[in-house]
Amino acid sequence: MRRILRPFPVRGGAYLEADWRREALRTNLWLVPAIEAIVVIGLFGVTQALDRAVYSSDTAWPSWVVSGTADAARQTLTTIAAALITVVGVVFSITIVALTLASTQFGPRMLRNFIRDRGTQLTLGTFVATFLYAVMVLVSISPGPHGDFVPHLSVTVALALTVTDLAVLIYFINHITTTIQLPQVIAGIAADLSEEIDVQSDATEDQCRSGPSVEESLALIHESGAVVYTPRSGYLQFIRHETLVQIATDAGAVIHLPYRPGHFLVRGHVLAHVWPAEAAGQVAEHLERGHVTGPYRTLTQDVSFAVDQLVEIALRALSPAVNDTFTALNCIDWLSDGLCRITTDWQPRRIRRDRDGRIRLITYQPEYDRLVQRAFEKIRQASGGMPAVMIRQLDALAKILGKTDVLERRQVLLDQAAMIQRANLATVTEAADRDDVSRRYQVLLDLNDQLEKG
């Protein structure tokens, strides 16, 4: 009988991983404004020191520095601060309304992509930083031994930052109108998909091997391993492989994670299997440092999430309420681009070894046939009686087929094509349209015959 252990609740260890840290820091609206605020505080310290030095030495600034009385400086800075905070409120209120309306077409999961956008973060940070700088300069105006202290250089810099804000505002208006366009959104998701596919495909196994094989390790885990339960519910967002390998090495154990990023973990259900059972206690004590769970899925290590996002946009476009066939065709094109990148190097089971070549960690990523099914089946089911969508799907399958060397994976593509052809014969009422789809299906079959002969 297997022993059952629960991991000690230690939080935050996996956030040290570089990829996850970058993603976590990018998906918020406070980091970039906070950095820009710190920068302008330093800038204010420099300009204030120079203003104090000139004021104390009773010298004059060059002609390009704004001059004037303390009252004029106060009015200028008050006007700048009031205008900036008003623009920030109006612009970002309109932006939120636009994104809310856009989410009805993209899907609610797309809003997180807009939060990650650097243009939005930089724009918000620039306005907030200028407002903060203007307020600090305004407060610094005060009586002094040589009359009122007026920070002329600081006021000049505040005016320069205001001009910069005007340029940023024009950029932001253009940027947001481009960002919410469907083709741009789809291309952005596809770029994230391709990048993650490349990252996961490069994770090759070390050739140095010793100890039990993968099959032997799995058999030992099944026969006499221990089970570690999940301490909290949520989506598995990230696995820190290096940390888990180190934990397993220190305990002299093998860790088997049956779930991959994107799966939902239920508290009290299996999180991992450990062999030998005697090492499970030590592994359970530190296991939570090697993974992150949360209330939502992320693109990091979760290739299928990007596929699901593209499919969701296509399904919304094909719904009777929207009826936007061209958007669905656009999604199919980008899905084919991502799947063409999954070559023979794509392995669903990932083995991690220690420096001596012994297996320490067994994890998983989406299988090839599941990725293909996720990319094509729901769209096919929603496109009954739509020959244009069926033709585009068959064309996409032909492109992927030409990049696939493994016979089993070619069969997965042929199965999808056969289902599309059956849907064509069953749902397309016009004979000429049925013939168009059938010809594309035959082109795919001919291509497969050529690849088999070649």
C-alpha positions in Angstrom: 0.0 0.0 0.0 1.2 3.5 -0.8 2.0 6.0 1.8 0.2 9.3 1.6 1.9 12.6 2.5 1.0 16.2 2.2 3.5 18.9 1.3 4.5 21.4 3.9 2.9 24.8 2.8 6.0 26.8 1.8 5.0 29.5 -0.7 7.0 31.5 -3.3 9.9 29.3 -4.1 9.0 28.7 -7.7 8.7 32.4 -8.4 12.5 32.6 -8.5 12.5 30.9 -12.0 13.4 33.5 -14.6 10.6 32.8 -17.1 7.9 32.8 -14.5 9.3 35.9 -12.8 9.3 37.8 -16.1 5.7 36.7 -16.8 4.5 37.5 -13.3 6.1 41.0 -13.3 4.9 41.8 -16.8 1.2 40.9 -16.1 0.4 43.9 -14.0 -0.2 47.7 -14.3 1.9 48.8 -11.3 5.5 47.7 -12.0 6.4 50.0 -14.9 4.6 53.1 -13.3 6.5 52.4 -10.1 9.8 52.2 -11.8 9.1 55.5 -13.7 8.0 57.1 -10.4 11.3 56.2 -8.8 13.2 57.6 -11.8 11.4 61.0 -11.6 12.1 61.1 -7.9 15.8 60.8 -8.6 15.4 63.4 -11.4 13.7 65.7 -9.0 16.6 65.3 -6.5 19.1 66.3 -9.2 17.2 69.3 -10.6 16.3 70.4 -7.0 20.0 70.3 -6.0 21.0 72.4 -9.0 18.2 74.9 -8.4 19.3 75.2 -4.8 22.9 75.7 -5.8 22.0 78.5 -8.3 19.7 80.1 -5.7 22.4 80.1 -3.0 25.1 81.5 -5.3 22.9 84.2 -6.7 23.7 83.4 -10.3 21.4 83.3 -13.3 20.2 80.4 -15.4 20.8 80.3 -19.2 18.1 81.8 -21.3 16.5 78.5 -22.2 15.5 77.9 -18.6 12.0 79.2 -17.8 12.0 82.2 -15.5 9.3 83.9 -13.6 7.9 84.6 -10.1 6.8 82.0 -7.5 3.1 82.7 -8.3 3.6 82.0 -12.0 5.5 78.8 -11.2 2.7 77.7 -8.9 0.0 78.4 -11.5 2.0 76.6 -14.2 2.6 73.5 -12.1 -0.9 73.4 -10.8 -2.3 73.5 -14.3 0.1 70.7 -15.4 -0.8 68.5 -12.5 -4.6 69.0 -12.9 -4.5 68.4 -16.7 -2.4 65.3 -16.4 -4.6 63.6 -13.8 -7.7 64.5 -15.8 -6.2 63.0 -19.0 -5.1 59.9 -17.2 -8.7 59.4 -15.8 -10.4 60.1 -19.1 -8.0 58.1 -21.4 -7.9 55.0 -19.3 -11.7 55.1 -18.6 -12.3 55.1 -22.3 -9.7 52.3 -22.7 -11.4 50.1 -20.1 -14.7 50.6 -21.9 -13.1 49.7 -25.2 -11.5 46.6 -23.8 -14.7 45.6 -22.1 -16.6 45.8 -25.4 -13.7 44.0 -27.2 -13.7 41.2 -24.7 -17.2 40.2 -25.8 -15.7 39.3 -29.2 -12.3 38.1 -28.1 -13.4 36.4 -24.9 -12.8 37.4 -21.3 -9.4 35.6 -21.2 -8.0 38.0 -23.7 -8.1 40.9 -21.3 -5.0 39.6 -19.5 -3.2 40.0 -22.8 -3.9 43.7 -22.8 -2.7 44.0 -19.2 0.6 42.5 -20.4 0.9 45.2 -23.1 4.0 47.3 -22.5 2.6 50.3 -24.5 -0.3 50.6 -22.0 2.0 50.3 -19.0 4.5 52.8 -20.3 1.8 55.3 -21.1 0.3 55.0 -17.6 3.7 55.2 -16.0 4.7 58.3 -18.0 1.6 60.3 -17.0 1.8 59.2 -13.4 5.5 60.1 -13.2 5.0 63.5 -14.7 2.2 64.2 -12.3 4.3 63.1 -9.4 7.2 65.3 -10.5 5.0 68.4 -11.0 3.6 67.9 -7.4 7.0 67.6 -5.9 8.3 70.7 -7.7 5.1 72.6 -6.6 5.7 71.7 -3.0 9.4 72.8 -3.2 8.5 76.4 -3.9 9.0 78.2 -0.6 10.3 81.5 1.0 14.0 81.8 1.4 16.7 84.3 2.6 17.1 85.7 -0.9 13.3 85.9 -1.6 11.0 83.1 -2.7 12.8 80.0 -3.9 11.6 79.2 -7.4 13.1 76.0 -8.9 13.4 77.4 -12.4 15.2 74.3 -13.8 12.7 71.9 -12.3 9.8 73.9 -13.8 11.5 73.8 -17.2 11.9 70.0 -16.8 8.2 69.7 -15.8 7.2 71.5 -19.0 9.5 69.3 -21.1 7.9 66.2 -19.5 4.5 67.6 -20.3 5.5 67.9 -24.0 6.7 64.3 -23.8 3.3 63.3 -22.4 1.6 64.8 -25.4 3.7 62.7 -27.7 3.0 59.6 -25.6 -0.7 60.4 -25.7 -0.7 60.5 -29.5 1.2 57.2 -29.5 -1.2 55.6 -27.0 -4.2 56.5 -29.1 -2.7 55.0 -32.2 -1.4 52.0 -30.2 -4.7 51.1 -28.5 -6.7 51.4 -31.7 -4.2 49.0 -33.4 -4.0 46.6 -30.4 -7.7 45.9 -30.2 -8.0 45.0 -33.9 -8.7 41.3 -34.2 -5.9 40.5 -36.7 -3.4 42.1 -34.3 -4.8 40.2 -31.3 -4.7 36.9 -33.2 -1.1 37.5 -34.4 0.0 38.4 -30.9 -1.4 35.2 -29.4 0.1 33.2 -32.3 3.5 34.8 -31.6 3.3 33.7 -28.0 2.3 30.2 -29.1 5.3 29.9 -31.4 7.7 31.2 -28.8 6.5 28.7 -26.2 6.6 25.8 -28.7 10.3 26.7 -29.5 11.1 26.9 -25.7 9.5 23.5 -25.0 11.0 21.9 -28.1 14.5 22.9 -27.0 14.2 21.2 -23.7 16.1 18.1 -24.7 17.1 15.2 -22.4 20.6 14.9 -21.2 22.4 12.0 -23.0 24.3 10.9 -19.9 22.2 8.1 -18.4 22.5 5.7 -15.5 20.2 3.8 -13.1 16.7 2.5 -13.9 15.1 3.4 -17.3 11.9 5.5 -17.6 9.7 2.4 -17.8 11.4 0.8 -14.8 11.1 4.0 -12.8 7.4 4.3 -13.5 6.9 0.6 -12.6 8.7 1.1 -9.3 6.6 4.2 -8.6 3.4 2.4 -9.3 4.3 -0.7 -7.2 5.8 0.8 -4.1 5.8 4.6 -4.4 4.2 7.2 -2.1 1.5 9.7 -3.0 1.7 13.4 -2.2 -1.6 15.3 -2.1 -2.4 18.7 -3.4 -2.4 21.3 -0.6 -4.7 23.8 -2.4 -6.9 24.0 -5.5 -6.1 25.9 -8.6 -4.6 25.7 -12.1 -1.0 24.4 -12.3 0.7 27.4 -13.8 4.4 26.7 -13.6 6.8 23.8 -12.9 10.3 24.7 -11.7 12.1 21.7 -13.1 15.5 22.5 -11.7 14.2 22.9 -8.2 12.3 19.6 -8.3 15.4 17.8 -9.6 17.4 19.2 -6.7 14.8 18.2 -4.2 14.7 14.7 -5.7 18.5 14.4 -5.7 18.8 15.5 -2.1 16.2 12.9 -1.1 17.6 10.2 -3.4 14.1 9.9 -5.0 12.3 10.0 -8.3 9.3 12.5 -8.6 6.5 11.8 -11.0 4.1 14.7 -11.8 1.1 13.3 -13.7 -0.3 16.8 -14.4 1.1 19.5 -16.7 0.7 23.3 -16.6 -2.8 24.1 -17.5 -4.4 21.2 -15.6 -6.7 22.0 -12.6 -5.5 20.6 -9.3 -8.1 19.8 -6.7 -7.2 20.0 -3.0 -6.8 16.6 -1.5 -6.1 14.9 -4.9 -2.9 13.5 -6.1 -0.2 16.0 -6.8 2.9 13.7 -7.3 4.2 10.2 -6.9 7.5 9.6 -5.2 9.8 6.6 -5.1 11.1 5.2 -2.9 8.4 5.7 -0.3 10.9 6.4 2.4 12.0 9.6 0.7 8.4 10.9 0.3 8.5 12.8 3.6 11.5 14.8 2.7 10.2 15.5 -0.8 6.7 16.5 0.5 8.3 19.0 2.8 9.8 21.0 0.0 7.7 20.0 -3.0 5.6 23.2 -3.1 8.7 25.2 -3.9 8.9 23.5 -7.3 5.5 24.5 -8.7 2.9 27.4 -8.7 -0.8 27.1 -8.7 -3.3 30.0 -9.3 -6.8 30.9 -10.3 -6.2 31.1 -14.0 -4.1 29.6 -16.8 -1.0 31.3 -18.2 1.0 31.0 -21.5 4.2 30.0 -19.6 4.8 26.2 -20.2 1.2 25.8 -21.3 1.2 25.5 -25.1 -2.4 24.3 -25.3 -3.7 27.6 -23.6 -2.6 29.7 -26.6 -4.3 27.1 -28.9 -7.4 27.4 -26.8 -7.4 31.2 -27.1 -7.2 31.1 -30.9 -10.0 28.5 -31.0 -12.1 30.6 -28.7 -11.9 33.6 -31.0 -12.7 31.4 -34.0 -15.8 30.0 -32.2 -17.1 33.4 -31.3 -16.6 34.5 -34.9 -18.5 31.5 -36.2 -21.4 32.0 -33.8 -24.7 33.2 -35.4 -24.6 36.4 -33.3 -21.2 37.5 -34.8 -21.0 35.5 -38.1 -17.5 36.7 -38.9 -16.1 33.9 -41.1 -12.9 35.8 -42.1 -11.8 36.0 -38.4 -12.2 32.3 -38.1 -10.1 31.8 -41.3 -7.4 34.0 -39.8 -7.3 31.9 -36.6 -7.0 28.7 -38.6 -4.1 30.2 -40.5 -2.2 31.0 -37.3 -3.1 27.6 -35.8 -1.5 25.9 -38.8 1.6 28.0 -38.3 2.0 26.9 -34.7 1.4 23.2 -35.4 3.9 23.3 -38.3 6.6 24.1 -35.6 5.9 20.9 -33.7 8.3 18.5 -35.5 9.7 15.1 -34.5 11.5 16.8 -31.6 8.3 17.3 -29.7 8.1 14.8 -26.9 5.1 14.8 -24.5 7.0 13.1 -21.7 10.0 15.0 -20.3 12.7 13.3 -18.3 15.0 15.3 -16.1 18.2 13.7 -14.7 20.8 14.7 -12.1 24.5 15.2 -12.9 25.1 11.4 -12.6 22.5 10.7 -15.3 19.9 9.2 -12.9 16.2 10.0 -13.5 14.9 12.4 -10.9 11.8 14.0 -12.5 9.2 12.8 -14.9 6.8 15.5 -16.2 4.5 15.9 -19.2 3.4 18.4 -21.8 0.5 18.2 -24.3 0.6 15.2 -26.7 0.7 15.9 -30.4 -2.6 14.4 -31.2 -4.3 16.4 -28.4 -2.9 19.6 -29.7 -4.2 18.8 -33.2 -7.6 17.9 -31.9 -7.8 21.1 -29.8 -6.9 23.2 -32.8 -9.4 21.6 -35.3 -12.2 19.7 -33.7 -14.2 22.5 -32.0 -13.9 24.7 -35.1 -15.1 21.8 -37.3 -18.0 21.2 -35.0 -19.1 24.9 -35.2 -18.6 25.2 -39.0 -21.3 22.8 -40.2 -22.5 23.9 -43.7 -19.7 26.4 -44.1 -17.5 25.2 -47.0 -15.1 28.2 -46.7 -14.0 27.1 -43.2 -13.8 23.5 -44.2 -11.5 24.3 -47.2 -9.3 26.4 -45.0 -9.0 23.7 -42.4 -8.1 21.2 -45.1 -5.5 23.6 -46.5 -4.0 24.0 -43.0 -3.9 20.2 -42.5 -2.1 19.9 -45.8 0.6 22.4 -44.7 1.1 20.6 -41.4 1.2 17.2 -43.2 4.0 18.4 -45.3 6.1 19.3 -42.2 5.3 16.0 -40.4 7.8 13.1 -40.7 6.2 10.6 -38.2 3.7 8.3 -39.7 1.5 8.1 -36.5 1.3 11.9 -36.5 0.3 12.0 -40.1 -2.5 9.6 -39.4 -3.8 12.0 -36.7 -4.0 14.7 -39.4 -5.6 12.4 -41.9 -8.3 11.5 -39.3 -9.1 15.2 -38.8 -9.3 15.6 -42.6 -11.7 12.6 -42.9 -14.0 14.1 -40.2 -14.1 17.4 -42.1 -15.0 15.5 -45.3 -17.8 13.7 -43.6 -19.1 16.9 -42.1 -18.9 18.4 -45.6 -21.0 15.6 -47.1 -23.5 15.7 -44.3 -24.0 19.5 -43.9 -23.2 21.3 -47.1 -26.4 21.4 -49.2 -25.0 22.9 -52.4 -23.4 20.3 -54.7 -20.8 22.7 -56.1 -19.7 23.6 -52.7 -19.4 20.0 -51.6 -17.3 19.3 -54.7 -15.0 22.2 -53.8 -14.4 20.8 -50.3 -14.0 17.2 -51.7 -11.3 18.4 -54.2 -9.3 19.9 -51.4 -9.6 16.7 -49.4 -8.4 14.7 -52.4 -5.4 17.1 -52.7 -4.5 16.3 -49.1 -4.7 12.6 -49.7 -2.6 12.9 -52.8 0.0 14.8 -50.8 0.1 12.0 -48.2 0.6 9.4 -50.9 3.5 11.4 -52.3 5.1 11.7 -48.8 4.8 7.9 -48.2 6.4 7.1 -51.6 9.1 9.7 -51.0 
